[in-house]
């Protein structure tokens, strides 16, 4: 009998689905998980034939789960539940094992029909070949995700950075920006992995729409295929042999092939001129290229983190405190409630930016300094710290707004002082 895994953080939805599918228990076995991490446990211990997953979940979301499945269970197809799924784009994602979308809130009958169809198609079509970079980029754009992720193909790798669903930058080999983004879309047999967001602000080098980049990559890939079919050697192979020698001994990168390092390198994400052999991919201790744009000093970040903890100790019911830049990139945080800080920072900076523009239209209003949102159970406060940075707090309503603002004012100058000593800056 076939096994189906449904992944969603809404326990009530999972219970409803279990109860609703009870009459069909002779058609397939149903497994459930509340997040991606628990889903991995189910996948490891049971022969699952189809996965239905939500995208936005705590602990480990649907994106991370799809990436894990691609690397470890590439033959298992998936159906994605999303507020942004449409019938028109379903076909674009079959190459990453996603065979359908379901709009949330989910219709029970549609869910059952999709599962039945998915099980039938998976049994007919055999193994799915794996993830497509282009399709995954579109999914990130569609879900407005902020993330840094690595693409690995045989003997090469690169990085993409998205901010609120917009492709900001990419690096691979000696390429940066749009050329790097196009190059990686053309790779086959790839593996993806999410990386920690970099400390430095990421300069936006990519200004074209994602669809334009995907179309250009498709054009070049077709052209490359035609050349290979006609026996013409693709000149780009030369750079791959120079930059990523398959043998244990590395060849030096000629001066003509060297490019400026991106300004968002981190120890976890070495830059484009790091040389790798297949044996060293992902190994610890890879060298970080020399650069004038180093990540903020660990000591400075630790001091700022300590300041946020001290602030939290003087405010009752702190759920999260985040120091972010104007683009919504998290610099440092104290997050006792494990709120999705990336999403909170991205939305807070966006709101501050919109309100700031509105204030500028009001003569004599001056610069926007603070926004306060009152929810039924929490205060949300976002305060301008300096020209390029905001401080965002989510605090339980058990604390008074007056005390929250008092504590912010107490620590504001100290935070500004620490920022003036760090390499985190707008580029």
Secondary structure by P-SEA (a helix, b strand, c coil): cbbbbbbcccaaaaaaaaaaaccccccbbbbbbccaaaaaaaaacccccbbbbbcccccccaaaaaaaaaaccccccccccccccccccccccccccccccccccccaaaaaaaaaaaaaaaacccccccccaaaaaaaaaaacccbbbbbbcccccbbbbbcccccccccccccccaaaaaaaaaccbbbbbbcccccccccccccccaaaaaaaaaaaaaaaaaaaaacccccaaaaaaaacccccbbbbbccccccccccccccccccccccccccccccccccccccccccccaaaaaaaaaaaaaaaaacccccbbbbbcccccccccccccccaaaaaaaaaaaaaaaaaaaaaaccccccccbbbbbcccbbbbbbbccccbbbbbbbcccccaaaaaaaaaaaaaaaaaaaaacccccc
